[in-house]
Amino acid sequence: MRLPDKAPHKLTEGQWGDNVSWEFYLSDEMPDEQLCTAVFCLAVLTKNPERIVLARNKRGWEMLGGHIEPGEDLEQAARREALEEGGFYVSRLRPFGYRKVIARAPIVNDHHGGYYPPVGYIPHYIATTDRELVDPSGEEILESRVFNAESLPEMDGFQTAIALAGLKAFRRQQS
């Protein structure tokens, strides 16, 4: 694993059931790609940088993202997921953090077979575009929509905290 130039800052943490805990770190360095299982991005429209694209699935509203397919690198997966879930053509990707996911007992990877690593990572990027949105093609997506940064829909608490941290990082990069 690459060590970051400066220590990552833990933003939030939580649990998924009894077996899995996670921590989200703000960092512009990404973990070892071999240990990454999924990728997410905060999709920002550069023509109006206070507007972002979110997708709604059976869990509710989320940033665009999902599992990394075999043969994809992190950026390829982020670009594919953004297009599938939000109809969002990525012009630029910049890392802003990652989720560290720790499983106490092995978890079957229903998506690709085998098991998830006991400690895995989910990188998060700021994705920008200056292109028009197209219809999402993701089968699991119920809808995608553009939101004003100041009036995000209700999301899981950790999703909201991560999205707001991504917006803050984006604004800092713009100044």
C-alpha positions as CSV (number, residue, x, y, z in Angstrom):
1,M,0.0,0.0,0.0
2,R,1.2,3.5,-0.8
3,L,1.7,5.7,2.2
4,P,0.2,9.1,1.9
5,D,2.4,12.2,2.1
6,K,0.3,13.4,5.0
7,A,-1.7,11.3,7.4
8,P,-5.4,10.8,6.3
9,H,-8.0,12.4,8.5
10,K,-10.8,10.2,9.8
11,L,-14.1,11.9,9.0
12,T,-16.6,9.3,10.2
13,E,-17.1,5.6,11.0
14,G,-19.9,3.1,11.4
15,Q,-21.1,-0.5,11.2
16,W,-22.9,-2.6,8.6
17,G,-24.6,-5.2,10.8
18,D,-22.6,-7.1,13.4
19,N,-19.8,-8.3,11.0
20,V,-18.6,-5.2,9.2
21,S,-17.2,-1.9,10.5
22,W,-16.0,0.9,8.3
23,E,-14.1,4.2,8.6
24,F,-14.0,7.1,6.1
25,Y,-10.7,9.0,5.7
26,L,-10.2,12.3,3.9
27,S,-7.1,11.9,1.7
28,D,-5.9,12.7,-1.8
29,E,-3.9,9.4,-1.8
30,M,-5.7,6.2,-2.7
31,P,-5.1,2.8,-1.0
32,D,-3.6,-0.3,-2.8
33,E,-5.8,-0.9,-5.8
34,Q,-5.7,-4.7,-5.3
35,L,-7.6,-4.2,-2.0
36,C,-10.3,-2.0,-3.5
37,T,-13.7,-3.6,-4.1
38,A,-15.8,-0.6,-5.2
39,V,-15.5,3.1,-6.0
40,F,-17.8,6.1,-5.6
41,C,-17.7,9.7,-6.9
42,L,-19.3,13.0,-6.0
43,A,-20.5,14.0,-9.5
44,V,-20.2,17.8,-9.8
45,L,-21.5,19.8,-12.8
46,T,-18.8,22.3,-13.8
47,K,-21.2,24.6,-15.6
48,N,-22.9,25.1,-12.2
49,P,-20.5,23.7,-9.5
50,E,-23.1,24.0,-6.8
51,R,-25.1,21.2,-8.4
52,I,-24.4,17.5,-8.1
53,V,-25.8,14.3,-9.5
54,L,-27.1,11.5,-7.2
55,A,-28.7,8.2,-8.0
56,R,-31.6,6.5,-6.1
57,N,-31.6,2.7,-5.8
58,K,-33.5,0.4,-3.4
59,R,-31.3,1.7,-0.5
60,G,-32.2,5.4,-1.3
61,W,-30.2,8.3,-2.6
62,E,-26.4,7.8,-3.0
63,M,-23.4,9.2,-4.7
64,L,-22.6,7.4,-8.0
65,G,-20.6,4.3,-7.7
66,G,-20.4,0.5,-7.3
67,H,-18.3,-2.6,-7.7
68,I,-15.1,-2.6,-9.7
69,E,-15.4,-5.1,-12.6
70,P,-12.5,-7.6,-13.3
71,G,-9.9,-5.9,-15.5
72,E,-10.9,-2.3,-14.5
73,D,-8.7,0.1,-12.7
74,L,-10.2,2.5,-10.2
75,E,-10.7,5.4,-12.6
76,Q,-12.2,3.2,-15.3
77,A,-14.7,1.8,-12.7
78,A,-15.6,5.3,-11.5
79,R,-16.2,6.5,-15.0
80,R,-18.4,3.5,-15.9
81,E,-20.4,3.7,-12.7
82,A,-21.0,7.5,-13.1
83,L,-22.3,6.9,-16.7
84,E,-24.4,3.9,-15.7
85,E,-25.9,5.4,-12.6
86,G,-26.1,9.1,-13.4
87,G,-25.7,9.5,-17.1
88,F,-22.6,11.5,-16.2
89,Y,-19.6,11.6,-18.6
90,V,-16.6,12.2,-16.4
91,S,-14.2,14.9,-17.6
92,R,-11.9,14.8,-14.6
93,L,-11.4,12.7,-11.5
94,R,-9.7,13.8,-8.3
95,P,-9.5,11.6,-5.2
96,F,-10.8,13.0,-1.9
97,G,-11.0,10.0,0.4
98,Y,-11.7,6.4,1.0
99,R,-13.7,4.0,3.1
100,K,-11.7,1.3,5.0
101,V,-14.0,-1.7,5.4
102,I,-13.1,-4.3,8.0
103,A,-14.9,-7.7,8.2
104,R,-14.6,-9.8,11.3
105,A,-15.7,-13.0,9.4
106,P,-15.3,-13.8,5.7
107,I,-18.0,-12.3,3.4
108,V,-18.9,-14.0,0.1
109,N,-18.5,-11.6,-2.9
110,D,-21.9,-12.2,-4.6
111,H,-20.8,-9.8,-7.4
112,H,-17.6,-11.6,-8.5
113,G,-17.4,-14.8,-6.5
114,G,-14.9,-15.7,-3.9
115,Y,-14.6,-13.6,-0.7
116,Y,-14.0,-9.9,0.0
117,P,-10.7,-9.2,1.6
118,P,-10.9,-9.0,5.4
119,V,-9.8,-5.3,5.1
120,G,-10.9,-3.7,1.8
121,Y,-11.2,-0.1,0.5
122,I,-13.7,2.0,-1.4
123,P,-12.0,5.0,-3.0
124,H,-14.1,8.2,-3.4
125,Y,-13.4,10.8,-6.1
126,I,-14.7,14.2,-7.1
127,A,-15.9,13.8,-10.7
128,T,-16.5,16.8,-12.8
129,T,-18.1,17.2,-16.3
130,D,-18.9,20.0,-18.7
131,R,-21.1,17.6,-20.8
132,E,-24.8,17.3,-20.8
133,L,-26.2,14.3,-18.8
134,V,-27.6,11.3,-20.7
135,D,-30.1,8.7,-19.6
136,P,-28.5,6.3,-17.0
137,S,-28.2,2.7,-18.1
138,G,-27.8,1.0,-14.7
139,E,-30.4,-1.7,-14.1
140,E,-30.4,-1.2,-10.3
141,I,-31.0,2.6,-10.6
142,L,-34.6,3.8,-10.0
143,E,-33.7,7.4,-10.9
144,S,-30.9,9.9,-11.0
145,R,-31.3,13.6,-10.5
146,V,-29.4,16.9,-10.2
147,F,-29.5,18.5,-6.8
148,N,-28.4,21.9,-5.4
149,A,-25.5,21.4,-3.0
150,E,-27.4,23.2,-0.3
151,S,-30.5,21.0,-0.5
152,L,-29.4,17.4,-0.8
153,P,-32.0,14.7,-0.4
154,E,-32.1,12.5,2.6
155,M,-29.3,10.0,2.5
156,D,-27.7,7.6,4.9
157,G,-25.9,9.8,7.5
158,F,-22.5,8.7,6.4
159,Q,-23.4,9.4,2.7
160,T,-24.4,12.9,3.6
161,A,-21.2,13.6,5.6
162,I,-19.0,12.2,2.8
163,A,-20.8,14.2,0.1
164,L,-20.5,17.4,2.1
165,A,-16.8,16.7,2.7
166,G,-16.3,16.1,-1.1
167,L,-18.0,19.4,-1.8
168,K,-15.8,21.2,0.6
169,A,-12.7,19.6,-1.0
170,F,-14.0,20.6,-4.4
171,R,-14.5,24.2,-3.3
172,R,-11.0,24.3,-1.8
173,Q,-9.5,23.0,-5.1
174,Q,-11.4,25.7,-7.0
175,S,-10.0,28.6,-5.0
